[in-house]
Amino acid sequence: MATQERAYTVDDVWRLEQEPRHPTEKYYLIDGELFVKMSPSQRHSEIANLIAHFLTSFVLEQGLGRVTIECGYYPPGNRDCAMLPDVSFISKARMTERALSTYVPLMPDLAVEVVSPSQSWAQVRRKAETYLRHGSQMVWLIDPQSQSAEVWPQRETIAADGELSGGDILPGFRLSLRLIFP
């Protein structure tokens, strides 16, 4: 859901989220266009949590970097984009000091978006394109309705009986979709 009055910046998004009148609202920003991120449903949250669990277990065991949930990111030098993936991974080689008071000034290596019923595929794919344009290497779009996934930049569809791969970003990582859609 877009709420456009003017072109917004990362700083505007951060201020909005800190205002007492917006205590639970989260936002993301694409090309200065402000969007409200709706609160996830229980199913959406469970799926994101399972993906984060499997990613975190693998990443910690291999010492590869960090996995986050609903952490804000923006590309360095670009103030009109701020993304809030459901789950994300940053490799150890690209890690910065933890941002304690604002969004992280880089895009994650892997961004995961769980598709909500309120989102169109055009909206979700625009997010994928935005992540990739600003530095992410891979995006997983997880569709609870069809129990499938799209992997970007390849735009490969993984069926319900298939599995996600970490590719070059997370070598050796494999996740059966059946494990996140029990």
Steps between C-alpha positions, in 0.01 A plus 500: 500500500665824385455822694651763273494869581855581388831328433619341825850414620649240732514767770125568463423130535714473812330805656152368419576169669625678812194724542275406794191514275647225276626252762434183302514618140790398279579651163707437192602737226554449127615794287369747759156333512393411854321172575354375826605144581197322636528289813558139401240232553583207725572278197721765340693541824541124550637456147747788542604357837562154356709641215699710748548194722643284221714783364632595845589140585696465177666844516612459863631149441700617199599839647371681192346824631170620648132421451240761594122524515322820392817707515505821296761553228585779259762521225795726587479832321131455419253668734179414309504126561449313828404133502369279778532133398326234705831312529846594376861384497819708492828323436789540743702669224236775467407542866527844649473609859150438624273797435354571842282798424405494134479278193807305386688693226521214250271248338505137617662232286174302521158657555196284572146629456199294603213603273199637690143463371480881484793520255486457125771308318592826325568662840706208627701474179567875515655438842718222355618729220574774754711271719702379202543847350645625828743220584323182611618192315196280549134539596257228600131578459310248708135440408298338781192468281660278234769371740763594244782750464657722236878537503644822361692611296435176308121537543490127550185354652549227761196272536361382833704178484822684410774662704671834532874518449747749644691507172832684511382711794444207739687207341355168612178645644184316392150544639208282400182705464317219678685603818356852492153396383425209734 
